């Protein structure tokens, strides 16, 4: 019988429920405001004791991914060991199960890197303080800190200003991706307006799906129009989900091409996912609850 892993860590899918681009900065990056949530569908990272660190990538979306030193998981492990060389006293054979589509607007490599940091932290005698782990995450990429938290939050700036929400309604999402990779840089190059108005103030406390839906109706994803020009089927998927029974809102996540539908019940979400699978061929479709703050 195979020995159990030393640690197993999920890398939940990141969803931008709303995303406003508010300014283009002098350094070429953009200031954003985004309401971010995480779905209970994830890549998975497991670790076994080994003489030296290594990374293997398996799963339905592993094809073409490098497991070398440029991989964000490998970079996260190397950066962690440099920062805390005595924290993990063994080499790690890591296996990343790539269950989520790549270049899909779901966090991807950032979520995987964050999972690696959480995993490494958990293997010491005491976990690394979160503020120190967040500082390291920020050096790995703009989305890694929010993926490290993996809770509903408001993200501002380039993603460095994070405000976790104390409460969030129990919602379910349907995610659909046409398996067409979208380059974030290409989407931003096609963005016409770089100084859009910020998000409206969030209700507090935010506790009901209908309340969230009313707020989201006043928001946008500013990256959706340019992404639709690159991948027109995004618009078709938004409309299909919008017409599903019980759908509160449908929209593209991040820079695409994943589209989400927000639902108040698990039954409605799973029914909508079932219908999408029957209407489409070769698309990735998943239904899952959103992760809510622990009470």
C-alpha positions, 0 to 999 in steps of 0.5 A: 500500500502506498504511503499517504502524502505528507500534505495535500492542498487545494488550489480553488478557482478564483472568480472575478464577480466584478472587475473594474479597470480604474487607471493605467499606471506609469509602470504600464500596469493597471489599477483594478477594483474587483470583487473576488470569490473562490469556488470549491473546484480546484487544482490539487497539490500533494507532497511526499518526502523525497531526497530533493524537491521535484514537481510532476504535473498530471490531470486533464489540463497538464498537457504542455505545462512545464514542470521545470524551474519556471513553473510558478509552483517550483518558483514558490517552493524555491522562494519559500526555502530561501526565505525559511531554509529550516522550516521544512526538513525534507525534500518534497516530491510534489504532484500537481493535479491540473483539474482547471483549464489553463489561461482561463481567468480562474487564477491558474498558476497563481492559485497553484503557487499559493497552494504551494506556499500554504503546503510548505507552511503547514509542514513546519513545527509552526506555520509561517505568520500570514503577513510574512507569507503574504509578502512572499506571495506578492513577489511571485505575482499580483494574484498570488496573495488573494489566492493565498487567502482564498476567501471572498474579498475586495481587491484594489490596486494591482491586487496588493490591497486586499480586504477580506469580507466578514460575511458572504452569501451562500451561493453556487456557480456554474463555470463554463470554458470553451477551452480556448486560451486567452492572453491577458496581455492581448485583452488589455491591449484591446481595452479602449477605456482605462479610467472607468469608475470604481465599484459601488460600495458593498452592502454590509453585511453582505449575507443574501444571494439576492442582495449580492445580485442587486449589487452586481447588477450595478457592476461590470467586468471591463475586460469582457468586451475586448475578450469577446472580440477575441473569443466571440463564443464568450458572449454566447455562453454569457447569454446561455447562462443568463437564460438558465432557471435561477441564474442571478447573474452571468459574466466572464471571469478575469480576462476569460475565457471562463464564464460563470453563472451565479445561482442561489441553490445547488439544485439550480446550478447543477441543472444548469450545468447539466443543460450546458453539457448537453448543449455543448461539445468539448467544453469544460463545465463545472458546478460548485459552491462558493467558499464562504468565510468561516463563522 
